[in-house]
Amino acid sequence: MKRGTYRCRTLNRMTPEGFTLIELMVVIVILGILAGLIIPRIMGRPEEARRMKARVQIESIETALKLYKLDTGSYPTTEQGLQALVEPPQVDAMAKHWREGGYLEKGKVPKDPWENEFVYLSPGVNGDFDLSSYGKDGEPGGEGENTDINNWEIE
């Protein structure tokens, strides 16, 4: 029978079909097993999650920089910085082609997962521009959790 249809039960009462207690218990057990497997993996690796978030943020900022270049003809200079993605440059003729509303969501340049500013250099040493997060320590270089995350190293 289809859900929502009625069927006759004892004493000729009409009652809607629903889930039995056993069906509900099976679903709850399955959800509990999934939570038991997934949550420890996520909770046990917060630093890895931060590094992944930094990579995603860098890719998002790269996309915004490419859109900026399409509209204005070049990337923001190092002096203009990433702020040029949320506010039109004041000194360049490029400002007339700047997209109303900017290029980043929420109208502000995000900070990396460790609450540090992203490092932007244009023209870059490794490409048209270099975009980096210095990792947990906020200093250039480092190993392990302190390793820099750079746009030219992200696949």
C-alpha positions in Angstrom: 0.0 0.0 0.0 1.1 3.6 -0.6 2.0 5.8 2.3 -0.8 8.1 3.4 -3.5 5.6 2.4 -5.8 4.2 5.0 -6.5 0.6 5.7 -9.0 -1.1 7.9 -7.8 -2.4 11.3 -9.7 -4.1 14.1 -13.0 -2.6 15.1 -13.3 -1.1 11.6 -11.3 2.0 12.5 -9.4 3.8 9.8 -5.8 4.6 10.8 -2.9 6.1 8.7 0.0 3.9 7.8 3.3 4.8 9.5 6.6 3.5 10.6 6.8 0.7 13.1 8.9 0.9 16.2 11.3 -1.7 14.8 11.8 0.4 11.6 12.5 3.5 13.6 15.0 1.6 15.8 16.9 0.3 12.8 17.2 3.8 11.4 18.5 5.1 14.7 21.0 2.3 15.0 22.3 2.9 11.5 22.7 6.7 12.1 24.5 5.9 15.4 27.0 3.6 13.6 27.6 6.2 10.9 28.2 8.9 13.5 30.5 6.6 15.4 32.7 6.1 12.4 32.7 9.6 11.0 32.9 11.9 14.0 36.2 10.5 15.4 37.8 10.9 12.0 36.8 14.5 11.8 37.4 15.4 15.4 40.8 13.7 15.5 42.2 15.8 12.7 41.4 19.5 13.2 44.7 20.7 11.9 44.2 18.7 8.7 40.7 20.2 8.3 42.2 23.7 8.7 44.8 23.0 6.0 42.1 21.8 3.7 40.0 24.9 4.4 43.0 27.1 3.5 43.4 25.3 0.2 39.7 25.8 -0.6 39.9 29.5 0.3 43.0 30.0 -1.9 41.2 28.4 -4.8 38.2 30.6 -4.2 40.4 33.8 -4.1 42.2 32.6 -7.3 38.8 32.4 -9.0 37.9 35.9 -7.9 41.3 37.2 -9.1 40.7 35.6 -12.5 37.3 37.3 -12.7 38.9 40.6 -11.7 41.4 40.2 -14.5 38.7 39.4 -17.1 36.9 42.7 -16.1 39.9 45.0 -15.7 42.6 43.5 -17.9 45.1 42.7 -15.2 45.5 41.4 -11.7 45.5 43.8 -8.7 49.0 45.0 -7.9 50.7 44.0 -4.7 50.0 47.5 -3.4 46.3 47.2 -4.1 46.3 43.7 -2.6 43.3 41.5 -2.2 41.3 44.4 -1.0 40.9 45.3 -4.7 38.5 42.4 -4.9 36.0 44.0 -2.5 36.7 47.8 -3.1 37.3 49.4 -6.5 40.9 50.7 -6.9 41.0 54.4 -6.6 44.0 55.3 -8.8 43.7 53.1 -11.9 41.6 53.6 -15.0 40.7 49.9 -14.5 38.4 50.9 -11.7 35.7 51.8 -14.3 35.5 48.2 -15.3 35.4 46.9 -11.8 32.3 44.8 -11.0 29.7 46.4 -8.8 29.5 44.4 -5.6 33.1 43.1 -5.9 34.5 39.7 -6.5 34.3 38.0 -3.1 31.2 36.8 -1.2 30.3 38.7 1.9 32.2 41.8 0.7 35.4 41.1 2.6 38.7 39.4 2.2 38.7 36.2 4.3 41.4 35.4 6.7 43.1 32.0 6.7 41.9 29.3 9.2 44.5 30.5 11.7 43.1 34.1 11.5 46.1 35.4 9.5 46.0 37.5 6.3 46.7 35.7 3.1 49.9 36.8 1.4 49.5 38.2 -2.1 52.2 39.2 -4.5 51.6 40.4 -8.1 53.4 39.9 -10.3 54.4 36.7 -8.6 57.6 34.8 -8.5 55.9 31.5 -9.4 53.3 32.9 -11.8 51.1 35.9 -12.6 50.5 36.2 -8.9 51.5 34.3 -5.7 48.9 33.6 -3.0 49.9 31.9 0.3 48.9 31.1 3.8 51.8 30.7 6.1 50.1 27.9 8.1 49.7 27.5 11.8 52.8 29.6 12.8 52.0 32.5 10.5 55.6 32.7 9.5 57.1 31.9 6.1 58.5 28.3 5.7 58.1 25.6 8.3 57.4 22.0 8.4 54.4 19.8 9.4 51.5 21.9 10.7 53.6 25.1 10.0 54.1 24.3 6.3 53.0 27.1 4.0 50.1 26.6 1.6 50.8 28.1 -1.8 48.5 28.5 -4.8 51.2 27.2 -7.2 51.5 24.0 -5.2 47.8 23.2 -5.1 46.7 20.7 -7.8 
